[in-house]
Amino acid sequence: MPTSAVSTPAVSSPGLAELAVDHGSDQPIYRQLRAAILSGITAGALPAGEALPSSRSLAERLGVSRSTVNLTYQELTAEGFLVAIERVGYMVHPDLARNEGERIAEPRRVDWESKVVDYSDFLVHLRKPEGRHSRRFPFVVGAPDPGLFPAADWGRAMRATMDDEHLPSVIYDHIDTDDPLLVDQLCSVVLPARGIDADPDQVLVTMGTQNGLHLTAAALVHPGDRVVVEDPGYPDSAHIFLRAGADVIPCPVDEQGIRLGDLAGDEVGPVALVIVTPGHQYPTNVTLSAARRAQLLARADVDDMIIVEDDHNSELRHVGQPVPSLKSLDRSGRVVHLGSFSKYFGPGLRLGYVVADPALIAKMRDLRRYMIRHPPGQITRTMALFIERGDYARALKRVRSSIRERWDIAVTAVDRHIGWDVDFPAGGASLWLPGPKDLDATALVDRAADDGLYIESGASCFLTDPVPSNIVRLGLSGIGTESIEDGIRRLANVASNQLESKQ
């Protein structure tokens, strides 16, 4: 039998009786030897102060080179497990003596359940199955279309970050500051398109909207503060503010947006913050009406509330022009505006921004420093160049055009094949479909999967009981135009079969 396939005999010296190395292993010999000695020390088989065999003796017994044994001993000595004694050799470090003075066969395992902080709450956690993008009809909410990502333009901008002019912004530690070029492009190009006039000290770059919400909660929420959220709404917003110690209060939504008037001040008590998605409400896509915007801003002034504006899919308006942001109407500085690049080009970019009063931005900047310091330099400089060169505007125009085409096809297909009485708001990248009252959307999700469809139930977006069980969500950004009508026709058949089986 070849030597490489044979394990060497065990060493017979005290404490190392079970030591052997496998010459046929892919793991280097010195790594095997190191692991074996270290295991003996930690298990108590090699007690503190015990001498180890000489490098020559151990090498001969194991059939390895003396330099391999020396390398192992030296590495363990450098790590503090062994100590070299002149004219004596190596021994287990005396400081490793155990208080009990006895061998511990099994280390005590950590009970992590008792250690970690319990953030359990009454809310549903959003979960999406693996493989959803590979379904034949992937109506995945929030999914990007790789074909719409401006790969060539983004690649050119990213390669340019390696030029001498831009490289320092990529590799330096900026501690708590942001890429000045990206902030300049936000203030001069991106924000004016949303009607916002902002100075650099009013802008903070984030790792997406979710990071912005977390920073907002960390900066503004005191334990027990009342925070109003939309219902139905974005579940992660409620999770974030609950974990910050807030008393989260759901507020209903209708065709004009959040109905804040339903929350009487004497019943609810003083409200610290209200979280809204006024551009296209998550998940219904309705736009907060002009009258409701005015009422919200006026109540915020009277009650000293802070308004957190999540500018969700605001640019994806399919009839008319995008409605200006709530921040553009803010005259008292109490609107905190959260924006994101990820919604249009891909969630994986994890890049967004906050626009707020300089005092709040300074606090968020300090908080961010001790979380992540700052977003990755190459991503922020790439986005800055991408905007500066006009690629951002062109890509956004392409995305808007493509999503509008899909929205038109989907709305027509729903009307043609499903026939439910639904009034679709003129925007967004998904459809919110309330069905007949006896429709079971959760069961429909499973049945549709058998036909190659990925759809979602709207139940996870509600905070208050009873949760409607008859709402289906269809994402439009990740499915090809050629598949939309066929997918909706198949969905109509599955839904019809389910409804008929209940009769």
C-alpha positions as CSV (number, residue, x, y, z in Angstrom):
1,M,0.0,0.0,0.0
2,P,1.4,3.5,-0.8
3,T,2.8,5.4,2.1
4,S,0.6,8.4,1.4
5,A,-2.5,6.4,2.3
6,V,-1.2,5.1,5.7
7,S,-1.7,6.8,9.0
8,T,1.3,6.8,11.3
9,P,1.3,4.8,14.5
10,A,0.1,6.5,17.7
11,V,2.8,8.2,19.8
12,S,3.3,6.4,23.1
13,S,4.4,9.3,25.3
14,P,2.2,10.4,28.2
15,G,-0.6,12.8,27.2
16,L,-0.1,12.1,23.5
17,A,-0.9,8.4,23.4
18,E,-3.7,8.9,20.9
19,L,-1.8,11.3,18.7
20,A,-1.5,10.3,15.0
21,V,-1.3,12.0,11.7
22,D,-2.7,11.0,8.3
23,H,-0.2,11.4,5.5
24,G,-3.0,10.9,3.0
25,S,-5.1,13.8,4.2
26,D,-5.5,17.0,2.3
27,Q,-4.9,18.9,5.6
28,P,-1.2,19.8,6.1
29,I,0.7,17.6,8.6
30,Y,1.6,20.6,10.9
31,R,-2.1,21.6,11.0
32,Q,-3.1,18.0,12.1
33,L,-0.3,18.0,14.7
34,R,-1.3,21.4,16.0
35,A,-5.0,20.5,16.3
36,A,-4.1,17.2,18.1
37,I,-1.9,18.9,20.7
38,L,-4.4,21.8,21.2
39,S,-7.2,19.3,21.7
40,G,-5.1,17.5,24.3
41,I,-4.5,20.7,26.2
42,T,-8.1,21.9,26.2
43,A,-9.5,18.5,27.1
44,G,-7.1,18.2,30.0
45,A,-5.1,15.2,28.6
46,L,-2.0,17.5,28.5
47,P,-2.2,19.3,31.9
48,A,-0.4,22.6,32.6
49,G,3.3,22.1,33.1
50,E,3.6,18.8,31.3
51,A,6.7,18.4,29.1
52,L,6.2,17.5,25.4
53,P,8.5,15.2,23.5
54,S,11.5,16.7,21.9
55,S,11.0,17.7,18.3
56,R,13.4,15.0,17.1
57,S,11.7,12.3,19.2
58,L,8.2,13.3,18.1
59,A,9.2,13.6,14.4
60,E,10.7,10.1,14.4
61,R,7.7,8.5,16.1
62,L,5.3,10.2,13.6
63,G,7.4,9.8,10.5
64,V,7.4,13.5,9.8
65,S,10.2,16.1,9.4
66,R,11.6,17.7,12.5
67,S,10.9,21.2,11.0
68,T,7.2,20.3,10.9
69,V,7.2,19.6,14.6
70,N,9.2,22.7,15.4
71,L,6.8,24.8,13.3
72,T,3.9,23.4,15.3
73,Y,5.6,24.0,18.7
74,Q,6.6,27.5,17.8
75,E,3.1,28.4,16.6
76,L,1.5,27.1,19.8
77,T,4.1,28.9,21.9
78,A,3.4,32.2,20.1
79,E,-0.3,31.7,20.9
80,G,0.4,31.1,24.6
81,F,-0.4,27.4,24.8
82,L,3.2,26.2,25.2
83,V,6.3,27.7,26.7
84,A,9.9,27.0,25.7
85,I,12.3,26.3,28.5
86,E,16.0,26.6,27.7
87,R,17.9,23.3,27.6
88,V,14.6,21.5,28.6
89,G,12.3,21.9,25.7
90,Y,8.6,22.7,25.4
91,M,5.9,22.2,28.0
92,V,2.2,23.2,28.4
93,H,2.1,26.7,29.7
94,P,1.7,26.7,33.5
95,D,-0.9,29.5,33.4
96,L,-3.3,27.0,31.8
97,A,-3.7,25.2,35.1
98,R,-7.4,24.5,35.8
99,N,-8.9,25.5,39.1
100,E,-10.4,22.0,39.6
101,G,-7.1,20.4,38.7
102,E,-9.0,17.7,36.8
103,R,-9.7,16.7,33.2
104,I,-12.8,18.1,31.6
105,A,-14.0,15.6,29.0
106,E,-16.7,17.8,27.5
107,P,-16.7,21.6,27.4
108,R,-19.9,23.3,28.7
109,R,-22.1,24.4,25.8
110,V,-23.5,27.9,25.7
111,D,-27.3,28.2,26.2
112,W,-27.7,30.9,23.5
113,E,-31.5,31.1,24.1
114,S,-30.9,32.4,27.6
115,K,-28.2,34.8,26.4
116,V,-29.7,36.6,23.4
117,V,-32.2,39.5,23.7
118,D,-35.7,38.4,23.0
119,Y,-37.3,40.6,20.4
120,S,-40.4,38.4,19.9
121,D,-43.6,40.4,19.2
122,F,-47.0,39.8,17.8
123,L,-46.1,40.8,14.2
124,V,-45.6,38.5,11.2
125,H,-42.1,38.3,9.9
126,L,-41.8,38.6,6.1
127,R,-40.6,35.3,4.7
128,K,-40.1,34.5,1.0
129,P,-39.2,31.0,-0.2
130,E,-36.0,30.1,-2.0
131,G,-36.4,29.6,-5.7
132,R,-39.2,32.1,-6.1
133,H,-37.4,34.0,-8.9
134,S,-37.0,30.8,-10.9
135,R,-40.7,30.0,-11.1
136,R,-42.3,30.2,-14.5
137,F,-44.5,33.1,-13.4
138,P,-42.5,35.0,-10.7
139,F,-44.9,37.7,-9.5
140,V,-42.4,38.5,-6.7
141,V,-43.0,41.8,-4.9
142,G,-39.8,43.9,-4.9
143,A,-37.9,41.7,-7.2
144,P,-35.6,43.4,-9.7
145,D,-35.4,42.6,-13.4
146,P,-31.7,41.9,-14.2
147,G,-32.4,42.9,-17.8
148,L,-33.3,46.5,-16.6
149,F,-30.1,46.9,-14.5
150,P,-27.8,49.3,-16.4
151,A,-24.8,46.9,-16.2
152,A,-22.6,48.5,-18.8
153,D,-23.0,52.0,-17.5
154,W,-22.7,50.9,-13.9
155,G,-19.6,48.9,-14.8
156,R,-17.9,51.9,-16.4
157,A,-18.6,54.0,-13.4
158,M,-17.3,51.3,-11.1
159,R,-14.1,50.9,-13.1
160,A,-13.6,54.7,-13.0
161,T,-13.5,54.5,-9.2
162,M,-10.1,52.8,-9.6
163,D,-8.7,56.0,-11.2
164,D,-6.2,58.1,-9.2
165,E,-8.8,60.8,-8.9
166,H,-11.4,58.6,-7.2
167,L,-9.4,55.8,-5.5
168,P,-8.9,57.6,-2.2
169,S,-12.7,57.9,-1.8
170,V,-12.9,54.2,-2.2
171,I,-10.2,53.0,0.1
172,Y,-10.0,55.6,2.9
173,D,-11.8,55.3,6.2
174,H,-14.1,58.3,6.2
175,I,-15.2,57.5,9.8
176,D,-18.6,59.3,9.9
177,T,-18.6,61.4,6.8
178,D,-20.1,60.6,3.4
179,D,-18.8,60.7,-0.1
180,P,-18.9,64.4,-1.0
181,L,-19.5,63.8,-4.7
182,L,-22.6,61.6,-3.9
183,V,-24.0,64.1,-1.5
184,D,-23.5,66.9,-4.1
185,Q,-25.3,64.8,-6.7
186,L,-28.1,64.1,-4.3
187,C,-28.5,67.8,-3.5
188,S,-28.2,69.0,-7.1
189,V,-29.9,66.2,-9.1
190,V,-31.9,63.6,-7.2
191,L,-33.6,65.6,-4.5
192,P,-34.7,68.5,-6.7
193,A,-36.6,66.0,-8.8
194,R,-38.6,65.2,-5.7
195,G,-39.2,68.9,-5.0
196,I,-36.6,69.0,-2.2
197,D,-34.1,71.8,-1.7
198,A,-31.4,70.5,0.7
199,D,-27.9,71.5,1.8
200,P,-25.2,68.9,2.4
201,D,-25.6,69.0,6.2
202,Q,-29.2,67.9,5.8
203,V,-28.2,64.6,4.0
204,L,-27.0,61.3,5.3
205,V,-26.2,58.3,3.1
206,T,-27.6,55.0,4.3
207,M,-27.5,51.3,3.5
208,G,-31.0,51.5,2.2
209,T,-34.4,52.6,3.6
210,Q,-34.4,49.9,6.3
211,N,-31.1,51.3,7.7
212,G,-32.6,54.8,7.5
213,L,-35.7,53.6,9.5
214,H,-33.4,52.0,12.1
215,L,-31.3,55.1,12.5
216,T,-34.5,57.2,12.8
217,A,-35.8,54.9,15.6
218,A,-32.5,54.9,17.4
219,A,-32.3,58.7,17.3
220,L,-35.8,59.7,18.1
221,V,-37.7,56.9,20.0
222,H,-37.8,56.9,23.8
223,P,-39.3,53.9,25.6
224,G,-43.0,54.1,25.5
225,D,-43.2,56.7,22.7
226,R,-46.3,56.3,20.6
227,V,-45.5,55.7,16.9
228,V,-48.3,55.6,14.3
229,V,-47.8,53.2,11.4
230,E,-50.1,52.5,8.4
231,D,-52.3,49.5,8.5
232,P,-51.9,47.7,6.1
233,G,-48.3,48.8,5.9
234,Y,-44.7,47.8,5.7
235,P,-44.2,45.2,8.4
236,D,-40.5,45.8,8.9
237,S,-41.3,49.5,9.9
238,A,-43.4,48.2,12.8
239,H,-40.8,45.7,13.8
240,I,-38.0,48.3,13.9
241,F,-39.9,50.8,16.0
242,L,-41.3,48.1,18.4
243,R,-37.7,46.9,19.0
244,A,-36.7,50.5,19.7
245,G,-39.2,50.4,22.6
246,A,-42.1,52.3,20.9
247,D,-45.8,51.7,21.5
248,V,-46.8,51.1,17.8
249,I,-50.3,52.2,16.9
250,P,-51.8,50.9,13.6
251,C,-53.8,53.5,11.6
252,P,-56.2,52.5,8.8
253,V,-55.6,53.3,5.1
254,D,-58.2,54.0,2.4
255,E,-58.1,55.2,-1.2
256,Q,-56.7,58.6,-0.1
257,G,-54.0,57.2,2.1
258,I,-53.6,57.1,5.9
259,R,-56.7,58.1,7.9
260,L,-55.0,59.9,10.8
261,G,-58.2,61.6,11.7
262,D,-59.5,58.2,12.9
263,L,-57.0,58.4,15.8
264,A,-58.5,60.9,18.3
265,G,-55.9,62.5,20.4
266,D,-57.7,62.0,23.7
267,E,-58.0,58.3,23.0
268,V,-54.5,57.6,21.7
269,G,-52.6,60.2,23.6
270,P,-49.7,62.2,22.3
271,V,-48.0,60.7,19.3
272,A,-44.2,61.1,18.8
273,L,-43.8,59.9,15.2
274,V,-46.0,58.9,12.3
275,I,-44.5,56.7,9.6
276,V,-46.1,57.2,6.1
277,T,-45.5,56.1,2.5
278,P,-47.3,59.0,0.8
279,G,-45.9,58.6,-2.8
280,H,-47.3,55.1,-3.3
281,Q,-48.5,53.6,-0.1
282,Y,-47.0,50.2,0.8
283,P,-48.7,47.9,0.0
284,T,-51.9,49.3,-1.6
285,N,-50.1,51.8,-3.9
286,V,-52.6,54.6,-3.2
287,T,-51.2,58.2,-3.2
288,L,-51.8,60.3,-0.1
289,S,-54.2,63.0,-1.2
290,A,-53.4,66.7,-1.1
291,A,-56.0,67.2,1.6
292,R,-54.6,64.5,3.7
293,R,-51.1,65.8,3.3
294,A,-52.2,69.2,4.4
295,Q,-54.0,67.7,7.4
296,L,-51.0,65.6,8.4
297,L,-48.6,68.5,8.3
298,A,-51.0,70.7,10.2
299,R,-51.6,68.1,12.9
300,A,-47.8,67.5,13.2
301,D,-47.3,71.2,13.9
302,V,-50.0,71.4,16.5
303,D,-49.1,68.1,18.3
304,D,-45.3,68.5,17.8
305,M,-45.1,65.2,15.9
306,I,-42.3,64.1,13.6
307,I,-43.3,62.7,10.2
308,V,-41.2,60.0,8.7
309,E,-41.7,59.8,5.0
310,D,-40.7,56.6,3.3
311,D,-40.6,57.7,-0.4
312,H,-41.6,54.2,-1.6
313,N,-41.8,53.9,-5.4
314,S,-42.6,57.5,-5.7
315,E,-41.1,57.8,-9.2
316,L,-43.2,54.9,-10.5
317,R,-46.4,56.8,-11.4
318,H,-48.0,55.5,-14.5
319,V,-50.6,58.3,-15.1
320,G,-49.3,61.8,-14.9
321,Q,-46.2,63.0,-13.2
322,P,-44.8,61.8,-9.8
323,V,-46.4,63.7,-6.9
324,P,-43.9,66.0,-5.1
325,S,-42.6,64.6,-1.8
326,L,-44.1,65.4,1.5
327,K,-40.8,66.9,2.5
328,S,-41.2,69.5,-0.3
329,L,-44.2,70.9,1.6
330,D,-42.5,70.9,4.9
331,R,-42.1,74.4,6.4
332,S,-41.2,73.5,10.0
333,G,-38.4,70.9,9.4
334,R,-40.3,68.1,11.0
335,V,-40.4,65.7,8.0
336,V,-37.7,63.1,7.9
337,H,-37.4,62.0,4.2
338,L,-36.1,58.4,3.5
339,G,-35.1,57.6,-0.1
340,S,-33.5,54.6,-1.8
341,F,-31.7,53.8,-5.0
342,S,-32.3,50.1,-4.4
343,K,-36.0,50.1,-5.2
344,Y,-35.4,51.0,-8.8
345,F,-32.2,49.1,-9.7
346,G,-32.0,46.2,-7.2
347,P,-32.4,45.7,-3.4
348,G,-28.9,44.2,-3.4
349,L,-27.3,47.6,-3.8
350,R,-28.3,48.6,-0.2
351,L,-27.9,52.3,-0.8
352,G,-30.3,55.1,0.2
353,Y,-30.3,58.4,2.0
354,V,-32.0,60.5,4.7
355,V,-32.9,64.1,4.4
356,A,-33.7,65.9,7.6
357,D,-32.9,68.9,9.9
358,P,-29.1,69.2,10.4
359,A,-29.4,68.5,14.1
360,L,-31.1,65.2,13.5
361,I,-28.7,64.3,10.7
362,A,-25.7,65.0,13.0
363,K,-27.2,62.6,15.6
364,M,-27.8,59.9,13.0
365,R,-24.3,60.3,11.7
366,D,-23.0,59.7,15.2
367,L,-25.2,56.6,15.5
368,R,-24.2,55.3,12.1
369,R,-20.5,55.6,13.0
370,Y,-20.8,53.0,15.7
371,M,-22.9,50.7,13.6
372,I,-21.2,50.6,10.2
373,R,-19.0,53.8,10.2
374,H,-20.2,54.6,6.6
375,P,-21.5,52.8,3.5
376,P,-18.8,51.1,1.3
377,G,-16.7,53.7,-0.5
378,Q,-16.7,52.0,-3.9
379,I,-20.5,51.7,-4.0
380,T,-21.1,55.3,-3.0
381,R,-18.5,56.7,-5.5
382,T,-19.9,54.5,-8.2
383,M,-23.4,55.8,-7.6
384,A,-22.0,59.4,-7.6
385,L,-20.4,59.0,-11.0
386,F,-23.4,57.1,-12.3
387,I,-25.6,60.1,-11.5
388,E,-23.0,62.7,-12.6
389,R,-22.7,61.2,-16.0
390,G,-26.5,61.2,-16.6
391,D,-26.7,57.4,-16.5
392,Y,-29.0,57.5,-13.5
393,A,-31.6,59.6,-15.2
394,R,-31.6,57.4,-18.3
395,A,-31.8,54.2,-16.3
396,L,-34.6,55.5,-14.2
397,K,-36.5,56.6,-17.3
398,R,-36.1,53.1,-18.7
399,V,-37.3,51.4,-15.5
400,R,-40.4,53.7,-15.3
401,S,-41.2,52.9,-18.9
402,S,-40.8,49.1,-18.5
403,I,-42.8,49.0,-15.2
404,R,-45.6,51.0,-16.7
405,E,-45.8,48.6,-19.7
406,R,-46.1,45.7,-17.3
407,W,-48.6,47.5,-15.2
408,D,-50.8,48.2,-18.2
409,I,-50.6,44.6,-19.3
410,A,-51.4,43.3,-15.8
411,V,-54.3,45.6,-15.1
412,T,-55.9,44.7,-18.5
413,A,-55.3,41.0,-17.8
414,V,-56.9,41.2,-14.3
415,D,-59.9,42.9,-15.8
416,R,-60.1,40.4,-18.6
417,H,-59.5,37.1,-16.8
418,I,-60.1,37.6,-13.1
419,G,-62.9,40.1,-13.2
420,W,-62.8,41.1,-9.5
421,D,-64.0,44.7,-8.9
422,V,-60.7,46.4,-8.2
423,D,-59.8,50.1,-8.6
424,F,-56.0,50.2,-9.2
425,P,-54.1,53.3,-8.1
426,A,-52.0,54.8,-10.9
427,G,-48.6,53.8,-9.7
428,G,-46.3,51.3,-8.1
429,A,-44.5,48.1,-9.1
430,S,-47.1,45.7,-7.8
431,L,-50.9,45.0,-7.7
432,W,-53.0,44.8,-4.6
433,L,-55.9,42.5,-5.3
434,P,-58.7,42.2,-2.8
435,G,-60.8,39.2,-3.9
436,P,-64.2,37.8,-2.9
437,K,-64.7,37.5,0.8
438,D,-64.5,33.7,0.8
439,L,-61.2,33.6,-1.1
440,D,-58.4,32.0,0.9
441,A,-55.3,33.8,-0.3
442,T,-52.9,31.6,1.8
443,A,-54.2,28.4,0.3
444,L,-54.2,30.1,-3.1
445,V,-50.5,30.8,-2.8
446,D,-49.8,27.1,-2.4
447,R,-52.2,26.0,-5.2
448,A,-50.7,28.5,-7.6
449,A,-47.2,27.2,-6.9
450,D,-48.3,23.9,-8.4
451,D,-49.0,25.8,-11.6
452,G,-45.6,27.5,-11.7
453,L,-46.9,30.8,-10.2
454,Y,-45.3,32.7,-7.4
455,I,-47.8,35.1,-5.7
456,E,-48.1,36.5,-2.2
457,S,-50.9,36.9,0.3
458,G,-51.5,40.4,1.6
459,A,-52.2,39.1,5.2
460,S,-48.6,39.8,6.4
461,C,-49.1,43.6,5.8
462,F,-51.8,43.9,8.5
463,L,-51.3,44.6,12.2
464,T,-54.8,44.4,13.6
465,D,-57.4,41.6,13.8
466,P,-59.3,40.4,12.0
467,V,-56.7,40.1,9.2
468,P,-58.3,40.0,5.8
469,S,-57.5,36.6,4.2
470,N,-58.8,37.4,0.7
471,I,-56.0,39.7,-0.7
472,V,-53.4,38.7,-3.3
473,R,-50.3,40.7,-4.2
474,L,-48.6,40.5,-7.6
475,G,-45.1,41.9,-8.1
476,L,-44.5,43.2,-11.6
477,S,-40.9,44.2,-11.7
478,G,-39.4,40.7,-11.9
479,I,-41.6,39.0,-14.5
480,G,-41.2,39.4,-18.3
481,T,-44.0,41.2,-20.2
482,E,-44.6,38.1,-22.3
483,S,-45.5,36.0,-19.2
484,I,-47.8,38.4,-17.4
485,E,-51.2,37.7,-19.1
486,D,-50.7,34.0,-19.2
487,G,-49.7,34.0,-15.5
488,I,-52.8,36.0,-14.5
489,R,-55.0,33.8,-16.6
490,R,-53.6,30.7,-14.8
491,L,-54.1,32.5,-11.5
492,A,-57.8,33.2,-12.4
493,N,-58.3,29.5,-13.1
494,V,-56.8,28.5,-9.8
495,A,-58.8,31.1,-7.9
496,S,-62.0,30.1,-9.6
497,N,-61.5,26.4,-8.8
498,Q,-60.9,27.3,-5.2
499,L,-64.0,29.4,-4.9
500,E,-66.1,26.8,-6.7
501,S,-64.9,24.1,-4.3
502,K,-66.3,26.1,-1.4
503,Q,-69.8,26.4,-2.9
